[in-house]
Amino acid sequence: MNVKVCENEKEIQDAFSVRRTVFVDEQNVPEEEEIDHFEEDAVHFVTYHEGEPVAAGRFRVMDGFGKVERICVLKEARNTGSGKAIMKEIEAYAQKNGLHKLKLNAQTHAIPFYANLGYEVVSEEFLDAGIPHKTMIKKI
């Protein structure tokens, strides 16, 4: 398993491919909501397993927080450590860039995953793209 900060168009397209499969195809999020106007401002991450992209995410800085977004893992790669690996890489990237607080909006079914990584729920439930979420934060 190899987590990379996307450095070229192919790697970004690999990340987008994973995101489309998970969010658009699997969860029925409209593509125009999934691939949005923040893409060019974000740092993208992709995880490869045996040369194939299996997980993705993006990172932005907002209001003094590192904002972790669009974390997803292909169905066949879930429970393999791919999600944890990409989160650890994003956290390391945030620290290297002087950030000490991370924020994310977790789909409610994924809250236990993020809680195991040290994130705490700080909001009531809300809908994003028709899917229940809660905001979580972590100090690093």
Number of C-alpha atoms within 10 A of each C-alpha: 16 15 22 16 19 19 11 8 9 10 19 18 15 21 25 23 17 23 26 20 16 21 21 18 12 12 13 15 17 13 13 9 12 17 14 9 10 11 15 8 11 16 19 24 26 30 27 18 13 8 9 12 23 27 30 32 25 24 24 17 17 10 6 11 18 25 20 24 17 22 22 23 26 19 13 8 14 13 10 11 12 24 23 15 16 26 21 14 17 25 22 13 16 22 15 10 11 9 17 15 16 24 22 23 24 25 16 15 11 12 19 13 14 19 14 10 13 13 21 19 18 12 12 9 16 14 10 14 13 10 15 15 21 21 19 20 22 19 13 13
